[in-house]
Amino acid sequence: YSAVKQIGEYDEESYQNNEAYRAAYDAKADAIKDERYYEMLDTLFDIKDSNGITYLYVQKLEGDQCTYIMDADRSEEQCQLGTTHKVSGPTLEAEHPEEGMPAFITSDTYGWLCTSTEPVRDDAGKPVALVGVDVSMDDIMQDRANYLRSVTLIMGLTVIVLVAVILFGITRVLIQPINKLTDAARSFVRDHSGEQTVDSAISKLNIRTGDQVETLCESVKQMERDINSYIAHLTAVTAEKERIGAELNVATQI
């Protein structure tokens, strides 16, 4: 920062409007930039590019004025070494801005920005400069919208998958066994001949759901056995009645 004093007094209006003054000032500023300066500036550019930062710079605060030391900006709006601007907004209102500022939002000629500053300290711990970081609020809002869309999409897909799993489970555990039981009952009604049907569709059912459906299946199996037993008994009784009736008829004829 002490080398900045060698450039001479900075006149913002002349720098902005007088090309000769601007060229002379830039030549003096570039003359004091050494290899170490450009290495640090390249480091700032790497940090800026890898973190999506809009503006990254190093300043020196003196009262209500800030002097640029480094500005990682590739546009024509890059602030030259030693250029000075008047401090405004929360930085001007802060009691000790040289100690850094938590994030605050501003809207000015540079755009809608979220700004935060941290001090650069010397070996004694004294703040000697400020590193400022500006992030575009438009980018932040766009990132938030993209995040919300992603979360909504993921939640929607998750719900669809859960519904599909639940429907598959209901179909496998409840609907399929009931359909099998229904088909077996229809087969019994359609095909039963009145004889014991050991290999009937109902007797072949093997439903192991561990719930009321399995209980219903076992009840239907027991019902089939009872019906078959009743039919067999009724058939035997009918046959016996027919035999007795035939014998009585023969006896009557005799």
Secondary structure as GFF3:
##gff-version 3
##sequence-region A 1 254
A	DSSP	three_ten_helix	2	6	.	.	.	ID=ss1
A	DSSP	alpha_helix	12	17	.	.	.	ID=ss2
A	DSSP	alpha_helix	19	31	.	.	.	ID=ss3
A	DSSP	alpha_helix	35	51	.	.	.	ID=ss4
A	DSSP	beta_strand	55	62	.	.	.	ID=ss5
A	DSSP	beta_strand	65	71	.	.	.	ID=ss6
A	DSSP	beta_strand	84	86	.	.	.	ID=ss7
A	DSSP	alpha_helix	89	93	.	.	.	ID=ss8
A	DSSP	three_ten_helix	97	99	.	.	.	ID=ss9
A	DSSP	beta_strand	101	108	.	.	.	ID=ss10
A	DSSP	beta_strand	111	121	.	.	.	ID=ss11
A	DSSP	beta_strand	127	136	.	.	.	ID=ss12
A	DSSP	alpha_helix	137	170	.	.	.	ID=ss13
A	DSSP	pi_helix	171	175	.	.	.	ID=ss14
A	DSSP	alpha_helix	176	191	.	.	.	ID=ss15
A	DSSP	alpha_helix	212	253	.	.	.	ID=ss16
###
